[in-house]
Amino acid sequence: MADHGTFNMADHGTFNMADHGTFNNEDAHANQHAYLSSVSLRDAFLVWLSEEHSQNYAPTVLANCLDNISKYVLRKKMCTVDLWSLSQHSVFQPVYNRLLEPYPI
């Protein structure tokens, strides 16, 4: 069986939710860094997918799906930052679990 590799988000920096609250002018530099980190994580994920780790879908299709899921998570207030900013499994897991919950009717 071929080794398909693993995309380890921890290799691309860490994210501490306590460090990133609601954006305001006072911490614009920190927010810019968080945004650039999320962009670089997305780019790193695209590179990883492009290295034949995605056989069924184009890497950009997968990244765009994650972009839309991230927008949904923010809109529904399941998370205060976009998914690309989450690099620690312990922070991502509760958000993931909420996404899997049945939608209340």
TORNUDO-9901 format. One record per residue (C-alpha): residue in one letter; residue number from 0; z, x, y. Coordinates in steps of 0.001 Angstrom, whole numbers. Example, Ala and Ser with C-alpha at 12.3 -4.5 7.8 and 13.67 -1.06 7.14 Angstrom:
2
 type seq      zz      xx      yy
    A   0    7800   12300   -4500
    S   1    7140   13670   -1060
This chain:
105
 type seq      zz      xx      yy
    M   0       0       0       0
    A   1    -992    1404    3386
    D   2    1651    2080    6006
    H   3     798    -113    8984
    G   4    3417    1435   11226
    T   5    6038    -304   13264
    F   6    6070   -1009   16958
    N   7    9577     -77   17980
    M   8   10382   -1514   21371
    A   9   13393     780   21616
    D  10   11022    3744   21785
    H  11    9779    2430   25113
    G  12   13057    2227   27000
    T  13   16055     -55   26958
    F  14   16867   -3176   28872
    N  15   20324   -4214   29992
    M  16   20383   -7856   31110
    A  17   23446   -7191   33255
    D  18   21335   -4814   35331
    H  19   18636   -7420   36073
    G  20   19721  -10662   37679
    T  21   17781  -12913   39997
    F  22   15338  -10937   42096
    N  23   16257  -10413   45741
    N  24   15431   -7941   48492
    E  25   18532   -5811   47922
    D  26   17427   -4580   44535
    A  27   13654   -4549   45083
    H  28   13392    -969   43786
    A  29   15212   -1819   40565
    N  30   13072   -4927   40141
    Q  31    9899   -2924   40655
    H  32   11097    -511   37964
    A  33   11819   -3423   35594
    Y  34    8352   -4854   36253
    L  35    6678   -1502   35661
    S  36    8716   -1048   32476
    S  37    7581   -4425   31170
    V  38    3956   -3584   32031
    S  39    4222    -238   30257
    L  40    5796   -1927   27211
    R  41    2930   -4430   27129
    D  42     413   -1601   27447
    A  43    2136     383   24692
    F  44    2060   -2716   22466
    L  45   -1682   -3120   23147
    V  46   -2293     511   22225
    W  47    -286      86   19026
    L  48   -2241   -3059   18116
    S  49   -5519   -1294   18885
    E  50   -4708    1376   16313
    E  51   -5738   -1063   13559
    H  52   -2354   -2823   13423
    S  53   -4001   -6159   14146
    Q  54   -6586   -7205   11619
    N  55   -6788  -10969   12222
    Y  56   -6776  -11221   16009
    A  57   -7938   -9128   18942
    P  58   -5047   -7207   20545
    T  59   -5665   -8867   23914
    V  60   -5444  -12329   22315
    L  61   -2042  -11469   20846
    A  62    -783   -9971   24114
    N  63   -2009  -13014   26057
    C  64    -168  -15304   23624
    L  65    3017  -13326   24221
    D  66    2387  -13569   27980
    N  67    2214  -17355   27686
    I  68    5327  -17500   25508
    S  69    7093  -15357   28087
    K  70    6106  -17780   30864
    Y  71    7382  -20680   28750
    V  72   10712  -18938   28104
    L  73   11162  -18310   31817
    R  74   10146  -21846   32776
    K  75   12580  -23376   30258
    K  76   15303  -20960   31431
    M  77   15810  -19545   27935
    C  78   15793  -16093   29496
    T  79   16057  -14680   33010
    V  80   13421  -11971   32499
    D  81    9998  -11887   30878
    L  82    9839  -11072   27169
    W  83    8138   -7745   27847
    S  84   11356   -6604   29514
    L  85   13398   -7126   26359
    S  86   13513   -3942   24353
    Q  87   16811   -4425   22528
    H  88   16752   -6547   19403
    S  89   20243   -7895   20109
    V  90   19006   -9314   23440
    F  91   15689  -10610   22058
    Q  92   17106  -12311   18926
    P  93   18941  -15201   20677
    V  94   15820  -15983   22720
    Y  95   13707  -15890   19565
    N  96   16169  -18196   17790
    R  97   15990  -20710   20655
    L  98   12208  -20669   20484
    L  99   12371  -21606   16812
    E 100   14702  -24566   17394
    P 101   13032  -27979   17138
    Y 102   12083  -29408   20501
    P 103   14401  -32354   21350
    I 104   12617  -35678   21528
